[in-house]
Amino acid sequence: MFHRGSGTTTGVLDPETTTSGPAAEEGLLYQRCRWCGTAMFHRLLCPVCQGSDLRTQRSAGLGVIRHATVVQRNTPGARNVSLVEMAEGFTVRGRVSGPLIAIRTGDRVQLTTALDPVRREPVFKLVEEPYSGWH
């Protein structure tokens, strides 16, 4: 189903404005529906109105951990997998770097790498360092 004026899904994941240099390669790209304004990550259709007229934008990289878990499968050591709600309103699955015991739901994070070369997922770091007075 296409809304009037959209026609195809060609270029949905391409940014509208092209820039060059290393700063253009960094950053998390997401889509925003032109009809209802819903923000989403890597979709072809809007999950709210099913519209295909999406514009690609660059995220500021700030977010909040909504769910965090430790995975010990297929890796030499344990690793963190988290759902991060970004400031723009979409949720993305990624990895938060740092000590596993310090990563908690509700912690604020900042994007460090948009695409991890091994797992091909975003990597975040904690904005506020954990309180070290207990150690």
N, CA, C and O atoms as a MOPAC input file, in Angstrom:
PM7 MOZYME 1SCF
protein

 N      0.84700 1    -1.17400 1     0.00000 1
 C      0.00000 1     0.00000 1     0.00000 1
 C      0.89200 1     1.23600 1     0.00000 1
 O      1.72800 1     1.41100 1     0.88600 1
 N      0.70600 1     2.08300 1    -0.99500 1
 C      1.46700 1     3.31700 1    -1.09800 1
 C      0.53900 1     4.50200 1    -0.89400 1
 O     -0.59800 1     4.50700 1    -1.36600 1
 N      1.03400 1     5.49500 1    -0.19200 1
 C      0.27500 1     6.73300 1    -0.07300 1
 C      0.53100 1     7.58600 1    -1.30200 1
 O      1.53300 1     7.41000 1    -1.99600 1
 N     -0.35900 1     8.48600 1    -1.55900 1
 C     -0.23900 1     9.34900 1    -2.72400 1
 C      1.10700 1    10.08800 1    -2.70600 1
 O      1.47300 1    10.69400 1    -1.69900 1
 N      1.82900 1    10.03400 1    -3.81400 1
 C      3.06800 1    10.77800 1    -3.94000 1
 C      4.31000 1     9.98200 1    -3.61700 1
 O      5.41400 1    10.46900 1    -3.86300 1
 N      4.18600 1     8.77400 1    -3.07400 1
 C      5.39700 1     8.03700 1    -2.70400 1
 C      5.83100 1     7.10000 1    -3.81400 1
 O      7.01000 1     7.10100 1    -4.16600 1
 N      4.94300 1     6.30200 1    -4.38200 1
 C      5.23900 1     5.49100 1    -5.55200 1
 C      6.12900 1     4.29500 1    -5.33000 1
 O      5.69900 1     3.17700 1    -5.61500 1
 N      7.34800 1     4.45800 1    -4.83800 1
 C      8.27200 1     3.34200 1    -4.66800 1
 C      8.97500 1     3.44100 1    -3.33000 1
 O      8.85300 1     4.43200 1    -2.60900 1
 N      9.71100 1     2.39300 1    -3.01800 1
 C     10.52400 1     2.40700 1    -1.80200 1
 C     11.99200 1     2.64200 1    -2.12300 1
 O     12.84300 1     2.46900 1    -1.25100 1
 N     12.30600 1     3.02900 1    -3.34400 1
 C     13.68500 1     3.28800 1    -3.73700 1
 C     14.24600 1     4.44700 1    -2.93300 1
 O     13.62100 1     5.50200 1    -2.83000 1
 N     15.41900 1     4.25000 1    -2.36700 1
 C     16.09100 1     5.30600 1    -1.61700 1
 C     15.57000 1     5.51800 1    -0.22000 1
 O     15.85900 1     6.55000 1     0.38500 1
 N     14.80800 1     4.57700 1     0.32200 1
 C     14.23000 1     4.74200 1     1.65500 1
 C     15.31600 1     4.84500 1     2.71700 1
 O     15.20900 1     5.65400 1     3.63800 1
 N     16.35400 1     4.03600 1     2.59500 1
 C     17.40000 1     4.03100 1     3.61400 1
 C     18.54600 1     4.97600 1     3.28900 1
 O     19.53500 1     5.00600 1     4.02200 1
 N     18.44200 1     5.75100 1     2.20700 1
 C     19.48500 1     6.70000 1     1.84700 1
 C     19.19600 1     8.04500 1     2.49000 1
 O     18.04300 1     8.47600 1     2.52100 1
 N     20.23900 1     8.73100 1     3.01400 1
 C     19.99500 1    10.05700 1     3.58500 1
 C     19.62500 1    11.05300 1     2.49500 1
 O     20.09200 1    10.94600 1     1.36000 1
 N     18.78000 1    12.02800 1     2.84800 1
 C     18.35900 1    13.01900 1     1.86500 1
 C     19.48700 1    13.95600 1     1.49400 1
 O     19.63300 1    14.32100 1     0.32700 1
 N     20.27900 1    14.34700 1     2.45900 1
 C     21.40200 1    15.22000 1     2.17300 1
 C     22.67100 1    14.40200 1     2.28400 1
 O     22.89100 1    13.70000 1     3.27100 1
 N     23.49300 1    14.50000 1     1.27300 1
 C     24.73200 1    13.73300 1     1.28600 1
 C     25.87000 1    14.62900 1     1.72400 1
 O     26.00800 1    15.76400 1     1.26700 1
 N     26.68600 1    14.09200 1     2.62600 1
 C     27.88100 1    14.78900 1     3.06100 1
 C     29.05000 1    13.84400 1     2.87700 1
 O     28.86500 1    12.64000 1     2.70000 1
 N     30.22600 1    14.38000 1     2.92000 1
 C     31.40100 1    13.53500 1     2.74200 1
 C     32.32900 1    13.71100 1     3.92200 1
 O     32.22000 1    14.67600 1     4.67800 1
 N     33.24300 1    12.77000 1     4.07200 1
 C     34.20500 1    12.83400 1     5.16000 1
 C     33.90100 1    11.82500 1     6.23600 1
 O     32.88200 1    11.13600 1     6.18500 1
 N     34.80100 1    11.73400 1     7.22900 1
 C     34.60100 1    10.74800 1     8.29600 1
 C     33.39700 1    11.04200 1     9.16900 1
 O     32.80500 1    10.11200 1     9.71700 1
 N     33.01500 1    12.29700 1     9.31900 1
 C     31.85300 1    12.61200 1    10.15900 1
 C     30.56700 1    12.10200 1     9.53200 1
 O     29.61600 1    11.78400 1    10.24700 1
 N     30.52200 1    12.01800 1     8.20100 1
 C     29.31900 1    11.53200 1     7.52800 1
 C     29.13600 1    10.04200 1     7.73300 1
 O     28.00800 1     9.55100 1     7.74100 1
 N     30.23100 1     9.31700 1     7.90000 1
 C     30.13500 1     7.87000 1     8.08400 1
 C     29.69300 1     7.51000 1     9.49600 1
 O     29.09800 1     6.45300 1     9.70600 1
 N     29.97500 1     8.37000 1    10.46100 1
 C     29.55700 1     8.12000 1    11.83500 1
 C     28.14700 1     8.64600 1    12.03800 1
 O     27.72900 1     9.59600 1    11.37600 1
 N     27.43800 1     8.04600 1    12.92700 1
 C     26.08200 1     8.47900 1    13.21800 1
 C     25.09300 1     7.38400 1    12.88600 1
 O     25.33800 1     6.53700 1    12.02700 1
 N     23.98800 1     7.41700 1    13.57200 1
 C     22.95200 1     6.40800 1    13.41500 1
 C     21.83600 1     6.99100 1    12.56500 1
 O     21.24900 1     8.01300 1    12.92100 1
 N     21.54300 1     6.35000 1    11.44700 1
 C     20.47300 1     6.81200 1    10.57400 1
 C     19.16900 1     6.12100 1    10.94300 1
 O     19.14800 1     4.92200 1    11.22500 1
 N     18.09100 1     6.87900 1    10.93900 1
 C     16.77200 1     6.32600 1    11.22400 1
 C     15.76800 1     6.97100 1    10.27200 1
 O     16.08900 1     7.94200 1     9.58700 1
 N     14.56300 1     6.43200 1    10.23300 1
 C     13.52700 1     6.96800 1     9.36100 1
 C     12.43100 1     7.63400 1    10.19000 1
 O     12.15700 1     7.24400 1    11.32400 1
 N     11.81000 1     8.65800 1     9.58400 1
 C     10.65000 1     9.31100 1    10.18800 1
 C      9.56200 1     9.37400 1     9.11900 1
 O      9.81000 1     9.78800 1     7.98600 1
 N      8.36800 1     8.96200 1     9.49300 1
 C      7.23700 1     8.95700 1     8.56800 1
 C      6.80200 1    10.39400 1     8.27300 1
 O      6.64200 1    11.20100 1     9.18900 1
 N      6.61300 1    10.70300 1     6.99800 1
 C      6.17600 1    12.04800 1     6.61200 1
 C      4.68800 1    12.26800 1     6.91400 1
 O      4.23500 1    13.40900 1     6.99900 1
 N      3.93600 1    11.18800 1     7.07300 1
 C      2.50000 1    11.31500 1     7.30400 1
 C      2.16500 1    11.49000 1     8.77300 1
 O      1.43200 1    12.41200 1     9.13000 1
 N      2.68700 1    10.62200 1     9.63600 1
 C      2.30000 1    10.67500 1    11.05200 1
 C      3.44400 1    11.10700 1    11.97600 1
 O      3.21000 1    11.37200 1    13.15500 1
 N      4.67400 1    11.18200 1    11.46200 1
 C      5.79200 1    11.66000 1    12.26400 1
 C      6.44900 1    10.61700 1    13.14300 1
 O      7.30700 1    10.96600 1    13.95400 1
 N      6.08200 1     9.34900 1    13.01700 1
 C      6.64600 1     8.27800 1    13.83300 1
 C      8.10300 1     8.02200 1    13.44600 1
 O      8.42400 1     7.93400 1    12.26100 1
 N      8.98300 1     7.90300 1    14.44000 1
 C     10.38800 1     7.57300 1    14.20100 1
 C     10.55800 1     6.06700 1    14.30400 1
 O      9.95300 1     5.42500 1    15.16300 1
 N     11.38700 1     5.49900 1    13.42300 1
 C     11.61500 1     4.04900 1    13.41900 1
 C     13.01900 1     3.76500 1    12.92600 1
 O     13.65800 1     4.62300 1    12.31700 1
 N     13.50100 1     2.55500 1    13.19100 1
 C     14.85300 1     2.16000 1    12.81000 1
 C     14.78900 1     1.01300 1    11.80700 1
 O     14.26900 1    -0.05700 1    12.12300 1
 N     15.30700 1     1.22400 1    10.61900 1
 C     15.41500 1     0.22500 1     9.55000 1
 C     14.08700 1    -0.45400 1     9.23900 1
 O     13.93900 1    -1.66100 1     9.43000 1
 N     13.13600 1     0.31600 1     8.76600 1
 C     11.84000 1    -0.19900 1     8.34500 1
 C     11.56500 1     0.25300 1     6.92300 1
 O     12.11100 1     1.25800 1     6.46900 1
 N     10.73200 1    -0.47600 1     6.22700 1
 C     10.29300 1    -0.07500 1     4.89700 1
 C      8.92000 1     0.58400 1     4.93200 1
 O      8.58300 1     1.38400 1     4.05900 1
 N      8.12100 1     0.23600 1     5.96000 1
 C      6.81100 1     0.83300 1     6.14000 1
 C      6.68000 1     1.34500 1     7.56300 1
 O      7.27800 1     0.79200 1     8.48600 1
 N      5.90400 1     2.39100 1     7.73700 1
 C      5.64000 1     2.92900 1     9.07100 1
 C      4.81000 1     1.92700 1     9.85900 1
 O      3.79800 1     1.45100 1     9.34300 1
 N      5.19300 1     1.58300 1    11.09100 1
 C      4.42800 1     0.61500 1    11.87100 1
 C      3.08900 1     1.16700 1    12.37900 1
 O      2.24000 1     0.39800 1    12.82800 1
 N      2.89300 1     2.48900 1    12.31300 1
 C      1.66000 1     3.09500 1    12.80800 1
 C      0.62900 1     3.25200 1    11.69600 1
 O     -0.50300 1     2.78600 1    11.82900 1
 N      1.01400 1     3.91200 1    10.59200 1
 C      0.04700 1     4.20500 1     9.53100 1
 C      0.29300 1     3.39900 1     8.25300 1
 O     -0.44700 1     3.54900 1     7.28000 1
 N      1.32500 1     2.54500 1     8.24400 1
 C      1.68600 1     1.72600 1     7.08700 1
 C      2.09900 1     2.55900 1     5.87500 1
 O      2.04900 1     2.07600 1     4.74400 1
 N      2.50200 1     3.80100 1     6.10500 1
 C      2.95000 1     4.66900 1     5.02200 1
 C      4.35300 1     4.29600 1     4.56700 1
 O      5.16900 1     3.82100 1     5.35800 1
 N      4.62200 1     4.51200 1     3.30000 1
 C      5.94700 1     4.20600 1     2.76000 1
 C      6.74000 1     5.47000 1     2.45800 1
 O      7.86200 1     5.38700 1     1.95900 1
 N      6.18300 1     6.62700 1     2.75000 1
 C      6.85800 1     7.89900 1     2.49300 1
 C      7.68000 1     8.26500 1     3.73200 1
 O      7.21400 1     8.99600 1     4.60600 1
 N      8.90200 1     7.74900 1     3.79100 1
 C      9.76500 1     7.92600 1     4.95200 1
 C     10.95800 1     8.79400 1     4.57400 1
 O     11.47300 1     8.69600 1     3.46100 1
 N     11.39500 1     9.64100 1     5.49600 1
 C     12.59700 1    10.41700 1     5.26700 1
 C     13.67000 1     9.94300 1     6.23800 1
 O     13.37100 1     9.61300 1     7.38600 1
 N     14.89600 1     9.90800 1     5.78800 1
 C     16.01600 1     9.43400 1     6.59800 1
 C     16.66500 1    10.61200 1     7.30100 1
 O     16.92100 1    11.65100 1     6.69300 1
 N     16.93100 1    10.43800 1     8.59700 1
 C     17.56500 1    11.48000 1     9.40000 1
 C     18.70600 1    10.87800 1    10.19700 1
 O     18.79000 1     9.66000 1    10.35800 1
 N     19.58300 1    11.73800 1    10.69500 1
 C     20.71300 1    11.30000 1    11.49900 1
 C     20.40700 1    11.55900 1    12.97400 1
 O     20.00500 1    12.65900 1    13.35100 1
 N     20.60200 1    10.54100 1    13.79200 1
 C     20.33400 1    10.64300 1    15.23100 1
 C     21.44900 1    11.41200 1    15.93600 1
 O     22.60100 1    11.40100 1    15.50100 1
 N     21.08600 1    12.07700 1    17.02900 1
 C     22.07400 1    12.77000 1    17.85100 1
 C     22.93800 1    11.78700 1    18.63200 1
 O     24.04000 1    12.13500 1    19.05500 1
 N     22.45100 1    10.56600 1    18.82700 1
 C     23.23600 1     9.53500 1    19.47900 1
 C     23.01000 1     9.37800 1    20.96600 1
 O     23.66400 1     8.54300 1    21.59100 1
 N     22.10900 1    10.14600 1    21.56000 1
 C     21.81300 1    10.02600 1    22.98700 1
 C     20.60100 1     9.13300 1    23.20100 1
 O     19.63800 1     9.18500 1    22.43600 1
 N     20.65400 1     8.31200 1    24.24400 1
 C     19.54300 1     7.41600 1    24.52400 1
 C     19.53800 1     6.92900 1    25.95100 1
 O     20.40400 1     7.28300 1    26.75100 1
 N     18.53800 1     6.10000 1    26.26400 1
 C     18.36300 1     5.52000 1    27.59500 1
 C     18.20100 1     4.01500 1    27.43300 1
 O     17.46800 1     3.55600 1    26.55700 1
 N     18.88700 1     3.24400 1    28.28000 1
 C     18.76600 1     1.78100 1    28.24600 1
 C     17.38600 1     1.39600 1    28.76400 1
 O     17.02000 1     1.76000 1    29.88200 1
 N     16.62200 1     0.66700 1    27.96500 1
 C     15.30500 1     0.18800 1    28.37200 1
 C     15.33300 1    -1.26700 1    28.81200 1
 O     14.49500 1    -1.68800 1    29.61000 1
 N     16.28600 1    -2.04000 1    28.30100 1
 C     16.44500 1    -3.43600 1    28.71200 1
 C     17.89000 1    -3.84100 1    28.45500 1
 O     18.45100 1    -3.52200 1    27.40600 1
 N     18.48700 1    -4.53600 1    29.40300 1
 C     19.86700 1    -5.00000 1    29.24400 1
 C     19.96200 1    -6.44600 1    29.68600 1
 O     19.35700 1    -6.84200 1    30.68300 1
 N     20.71900 1    -7.22800 1    28.94500 1
 C     20.92500 1    -8.62700 1    29.28500 1
 C     22.35200 1    -9.01600 1    28.93900 1
 O     23.00700 1    -8.34700 1    28.14000 1
 N     22.82800 1   -10.09000 1    29.53500 1
 C     24.16900 1   -10.60400 1    29.28100 1
 C     24.04700 1   -11.89800 1    28.49600 1
 O     23.31700 1   -12.80800 1    28.88900 1
 N     24.76700 1   -11.97200 1    27.38600 1
 C     24.75000 1   -13.15100 1    26.52300 1
 C     26.10700 1   -13.82700 1    26.62400 1
 O     27.14200 1   -13.17300 1    26.49400 1
 N     26.10500 1   -15.13300 1    26.85600 1
 C     27.35700 1   -15.88300 1    26.98000 1
 C     27.47000 1   -16.96600 1    25.92000 1
 O     28.26200 1   -17.89800 1    26.06600 1
 N     26.69800 1   -16.85300 1    24.86800 1
 C     26.67400 1   -17.85300 1    23.82400 1
 C     27.46100 1   -17.35700 1    22.61500 1
 O     27.39300 1   -16.17700 1    22.27200 1
 N     28.20500 1   -18.24900 1    21.97100 1
 C     28.96400 1   -17.96500 1    20.75700 1
 C     30.01200 1   -16.87500 1    20.91400 1
 O     30.39900 1   -16.24600 1    19.92900 1
 N     30.46800 1   -16.64500 1    22.11000 1
 C     31.53000 1   -15.67100 1    22.34800 1
 C     32.50300 1   -16.24600 1    23.36000 1
 O     32.11100 1   -17.05000 1    24.20600 1
 N     33.77500 1   -15.84500 1    23.28800 1
 C     34.73100 1   -16.32900 1    24.28500 1
 C     34.41700 1   -15.82500 1    25.69000 1
 O     34.74200 1   -16.48900 1    26.67400 1
 N     33.78700 1   -14.65900 1    25.78900 1
 C     33.40700 1   -14.10200 1    27.08800 1
 C     31.99400 1   -13.56700 1    27.02400 1
 O     31.37600 1   -13.54300 1    25.96000 1
 N     31.49400 1   -13.14600 1    28.14400 1
 C     30.14100 1   -12.59900 1    28.19700 1
 C     30.11200 1   -11.23500 1    27.51600 1
 O     31.09100 1   -10.48900 1    27.54700 1
 N     28.98000 1   -10.92500 1    26.90300 1
 C     28.80600 1    -9.61900 1    26.27300 1
 C     27.41100 1    -9.09200 1    26.59200 1
 O     26.50600 1    -9.85100 1    26.93900 1
 N     27.26100 1    -7.79200 1    26.47100 1
 C     26.01200 1    -7.12300 1    26.77900 1
 C     25.19900 1    -6.91100 1    25.50600 1
 O     25.74700 1    -6.53800 1    24.46800 1
 N     23.89900 1    -7.14900 1    25.58700 1
 C     22.96400 1    -6.81300 1    24.51800 1
 C     21.86100 1    -5.98100 1    25.16300 1
 O     21.23800 1    -6.41400 1    26.13200 1
 N     21.62100 1    -4.78500 1    24.62300 1
 C     20.66100 1    -3.87000 1    25.23400 1
 C     19.69700 1    -3.31000 1    24.20800 1
 O     20.02400 1    -3.19100 1    23.02700 1
 N     18.50500 1    -2.96800 1    24.67400 1
 C     17.56400 1    -2.18400 1    23.88900 1
 C     17.67500 1    -0.74700 1    24.36400 1
 O     17.47000 1    -0.45200 1    25.54200 1
 N     18.00100 1     0.14100 1    23.44000 1
 C     18.22200 1     1.54300 1    23.78400 1
 C     17.14600 1     2.38200 1    23.11400 1
 O     16.96300 1     2.32000 1    21.89800 1
 N     16.43400 1     3.17000 1    23.91700 1
 C     15.45100 1     4.10400 1    23.38500 1
 C     16.16200 1     5.42100 1    23.11800 1
 O     16.65700 1     6.06900 1    24.04000 1
 N     16.20900 1     5.80500 1    21.86900 1
 C     16.92600 1     7.01100 1    21.47700 1
 C     16.08400 1     8.25000 1    21.75300 1
 O     14.86300 1     8.15700 1    21.87900 1
 N     16.72700 1     9.40500 1    21.84700 1
 C     16.04000 1    10.66200 1    22.14500 1
 C     15.02500 1    11.03100 1    21.06900 1
 O     14.06300 1    11.74700 1    21.34500 1
 N     15.23000 1    10.54900 1    19.84800 1
 C     14.32300 1    10.86300 1    18.75400 1
 C     13.03700 1    10.03600 1    18.79800 1
 O     12.09100 1    10.34400 1    18.07300 1
 N     12.98100 1     8.98800 1    19.63600 1
 C     11.74800 1     8.23600 1    19.82000 1
 C     11.74100 1     6.82400 1    19.26800 1
 O     10.70600 1     6.16200 1    19.34300 1
 N     12.82600 1     6.33200 1    18.72300 1
 C     12.86000 1     4.95800 1    18.22200 1
 C     13.74100 1     4.11000 1    19.12900 1
 O     14.55400 1     4.64200 1    19.88400 1
 N     13.58000 1     2.79300 1    19.05400 1
 C     14.34600 1     1.86100 1    19.87300 1
 C     15.24500 1     1.03500 1    18.97400 1
 O     14.83200 1     0.61000 1    17.89500 1
 N     16.47700 1     0.80500 1    19.41800 1
 C     17.45600 1     0.05300 1    18.64400 1
 C     18.15300 1    -0.94800 1    19.55900 1
 O     18.38500 1    -0.67400 1    20.73600 1
 N     18.48100 1    -2.10300 1    19.00500 1
 C     19.24500 1    -3.10200 1    19.74600 1
 C     20.71600 1    -2.85300 1    19.49400 1
 O     21.13000 1    -2.64100 1    18.35400 1
 N     21.51100 1    -2.87800 1    20.56100 1
 C     22.94100 1    -2.63300 1    20.42700 1
 C     23.70400 1    -3.14800 1    21.62500 1
 O     23.15500 1    -3.82400 1    22.49500 1
 N     24.97000 1    -2.81900 1    21.65200 1
 C     25.85700 1    -3.24900 1    22.73600 1
 C     26.32800 1    -2.01800 1    23.49200 1
 O     26.66400 1    -1.00000 1    22.88700 1
 N     26.35200 1    -2.11400 1    24.81900 1
 C     26.86100 1    -1.04200 1    25.65900 1
 C     28.21300 1    -1.49300 1    26.18600 1
 O     28.31900 1    -2.52800 1    26.84400 1
 N     29.24900 1    -0.70800 1    25.89200 1
 C     30.58300 1    -1.06700 1    26.34900 1
 C     30.76800 1    -0.62600 1    27.80600 1
 O     30.21000 1     0.37900 1    28.24600 1
 N     31.54300 1    -1.38300 1    28.51700 1
 C     31.78800 1    -1.09900 1    29.92000 1
 C     31.62800 1    -2.34900 1    30.75500 1
 O     31.30600 1    -3.41300 1    30.22600 1
 N     31.85000 1    -2.23500 1    32.05900 1
 C     31.69400 1    -3.40400 1    32.92700 1
 C     30.23600 1    -3.85700 1    32.96500 1
 O     29.33000 1    -3.04100 1    33.13700 1
 N     30.01600 1    -5.16000 1    32.80400 1
 C     28.65800 1    -5.69200 1    32.71200 1
 C     27.83000 1    -5.40600 1    33.95600 1
 O     26.61700 1    -5.21800 1    33.86600 1
 N     28.47200 1    -5.37300 1    35.10600 1
 C     27.76300 1    -5.14300 1    36.35700 1
 C     27.25600 1    -3.70000 1    36.47000 1
 O     26.33000 1    -3.42800 1    37.23400 1
 N     27.86000 1    -2.77700 1    35.71300 1
 C     27.50400 1    -1.36300 1    35.80400 1
 C     26.39600 1    -0.96100 1    34.84500 1
 O     25.88900 1     0.15600 1    34.94200 1
 N     26.00200 1    -1.83300 1    33.91900 1
 C     25.00200 1    -1.49700 1    32.90400 1
 C     23.62000 1    -1.86300 1    33.43800 1
 O     23.32200 1    -3.03300 1    33.68000 1
 N     22.77900 1    -0.83500 1    33.61900 1
 C     21.46200 1    -1.04800 1    34.21000 1
 C     20.39100 1    -0.34900 1    33.38800 1
 O     20.67700 1     0.59600 1    32.65300 1
 N     19.16600 1    -0.81600 1    33.51600 1
 C     18.03000 1    -0.17200 1    32.88200 1
 C     17.87900 1     1.24200 1    33.43300 1
 O     17.93500 1     1.45600 1    34.64400 1
 N     17.68600 1     2.20100 1    32.53600 1
 C     17.52500 1     3.59500 1    32.93700 1
 C     18.79200 1     4.41600 1    32.81700 1
 O     18.73900 1     5.64000 1    32.93600 1
 N     19.93000 1     3.77900 1    32.58400 1
 C     21.18800 1     4.52300 1    32.41300 1
 C     21.18400 1     5.24900 1    31.07800 1
 O     20.66500 1     4.74300 1    30.08300 1
 N     21.77300 1     6.45100 1    31.06700 1
 C     21.89300 1     7.20800 1    29.82800 1
 C     23.14400 1     6.76100 1    29.08200 1
 O     24.17800 1     6.49200 1    29.69200 1
 N     23.03900 1     6.68400 1    27.74700 1
 C     24.15400 1     6.23500 1    26.92000 1
 C     24.35800 1     7.18900 1    25.74300 1
 O     23.46400 1     7.94800 1    25.37000 1
 N     25.56100 1     7.12500 1    25.17100 1
 C     25.94400 1     7.91500 1    24.00000 1
 C     26.48300 1     6.96400 1    22.93900 1
 O     27.24600 1     6.05300 1    23.25900 1
 N     26.10300 1     7.15900 1    21.70300 1
 C     26.57800 1     6.33600 1    20.59100 1
 C     28.06700 1     6.55800 1    20.38300 1
 O     28.51900 1     7.70000 1    20.29400 1
 N     28.84100 1     5.46400 1    20.30200 1
 C     30.26900 1     5.58300 1    20.00100 1
 C     30.57500 1     5.09300 1    18.59900 1
 O     31.38100 1     5.70700 1    17.90000 1
 N     29.95600 1     4.00600 1    18.17000 1
 C     30.15700 1     3.45600 1    16.83800 1
 C     28.79600 1     3.06300 1    16.27000 1
 O     28.03500 1     2.33500 1    16.90700 1
 N     28.49800 1     3.55200 1    15.06600 1
 C     27.19500 1     3.26300 1    14.47300 1
 C     27.08800 1     1.82300 1    13.99900 1
 O     25.98900 1     1.27100 1    13.94500 1
 N     28.22900 1     1.19800 1    13.65000 1
 C     28.18700 1    -0.15700 1    13.12400 1
 C     29.41900 1    -0.91500 1    13.59400 1
 O     30.52100 1    -0.69300 1    13.09100 1
 N     29.23400 1    -1.81300 1    14.55900 1
 C     30.30700 1    -2.65600 1    15.04400 1
 C     30.76200 1    -3.56400 1    13.90000 1
 O     29.92300 1    -4.22200 1    13.28500 1
 N     32.06500 1    -3.62300 1    13.59200 1
 C     32.50600 1    -4.42600 1    12.44000 1
 C     32.25900 1    -5.92400 1    12.59200 1
 O     32.14100 1    -6.61900 1    11.58300 1
 N     32.17700 1    -6.44200 1    13.80600 1
 C     31.97900 1    -7.87500 1    14.01900 1
 C     30.49600 1    -8.22300 1    14.05400 1
 O     30.05000 1    -9.06500 1    13.27400 1
 N     29.72900 1    -7.60100 1    14.92900 1
 C     28.31200 1    -7.92900 1    15.12200 1
 C     27.38300 1    -7.09600 1    14.25100 1
 O     26.19700 1    -7.41000 1    14.14100 1
 N     27.90200 1    -6.03300 1    13.62800 1
 C     27.12500 1    -5.15300 1    12.75600 1
 C     25.92600 1    -4.55100 1    13.48800 1
 O     24.80800 1    -4.54500 1    12.97300 1
 N     26.17700 1    -4.04500 1    14.69700 1
 C     25.15200 1    -3.38500 1    15.48800 1
 C     25.76400 1    -2.15800 1    16.15200 1
 O     26.98500 1    -2.09600 1    16.29700 1
 N     24.96200 1    -1.18400 1    16.55700 1
 C     25.50300 1     0.01700 1    17.19100 1
 C     26.16100 1    -0.29400 1    18.53300 1
 O     25.75900 1    -1.22400 1    19.23200 1
 N     27.17400 1     0.49300 1    18.88300 1
 C     27.86800 1     0.35400 1    20.16800 1
 C     27.70700 1     1.67500 1    20.91900 1
 O     27.91900 1     2.75000 1    20.35900 1
 N     27.33000 1     1.57600 1    22.19400 1
 C     27.10600 1     2.73900 1    23.03700 1
 C     28.06200 1     2.70700 1    24.22000 1
 O     28.64300 1     1.66800 1    24.53000 1
 N     28.22200 1     3.85600 1    24.88200 1
 C     28.96900 1     3.92800 1    26.14000 1
 C     28.10200 1     4.65800 1    27.15600 1
 O     27.24300 1     5.46100 1    26.78900 1
 N     28.33000 1     4.37900 1    28.42400 1
 C     27.57900 1     5.03900 1    29.48300 1
 C     27.96600 1     6.50900 1    29.53800 1
 O     29.14800 1     6.84000 1    29.44900 1
 N     26.98000 1     7.39800 1    29.68400 1
 C     27.25100 1     8.82900 1    29.76200 1
 C     27.83500 1     9.16900 1    31.11800 1
 O     28.80100 1     9.92700 1    31.20900 1
 N     27.26300 1     8.62100 1    32.15900 1
 C     27.75000 1     8.86700 1    33.52100 1
 C     28.47200 1     7.62400 1    33.99900 1
 O     27.93700 1     6.51900 1    33.91400 1
 N     29.65200 1     7.79200 1    34.48900 1
 C     30.40600 1     6.67100 1    35.01900 1
 C     29.72800 1     6.14900 1    36.27500 1
 O     29.17400 1     6.94000 1    37.03800 1
 N     29.75500 1     4.84600 1    36.51300 1
 C     29.12900 1     4.30600 1    37.72800 1
 C     29.87400 1     4.78000 1    38.97900 1
 O     31.07700 1     5.03800 1    38.95200 1
 N     29.12800 1     4.88300 1    40.05800 1
 C     29.70300 1     5.32600 1    41.32300 1
 C     30.69700 1     4.30200 1    41.81800 1
 O     30.34100 1     3.14000 1    42.01700 1
 N     31.95300 1     4.71600 1    42.02400 1
 C     33.01600 1     3.77800 1    42.40200 1
 C     33.30400 1     3.78500 1    43.90600 1
 O     34.28000 1     3.17500 1    44.34200 1
 N     32.48700 1     4.45400 1    44.69400 1
 C     32.71600 1     4.51200 1    46.12800 1
 C     32.47000 1     3.19000 1    46.84300 1
 O     32.89100 1     3.01500 1    47.98600 1
 N     31.79300 1     2.26000 1    46.17900 1
 C     31.48100 1     0.97700 1    46.80500 1
 C     32.61200 1    -0.01500 1    46.66600 1
 O     32.58700 1    -1.06100 1    47.31500 1
 N     33.59200 1     0.27100 1    45.85200 1
 C     34.66200 1    -0.70300 1    45.59600 1
 C     35.85600 1    -0.45100 1    46.47400 1
 O     36.84800 1    -1.17500 1    46.39100 1

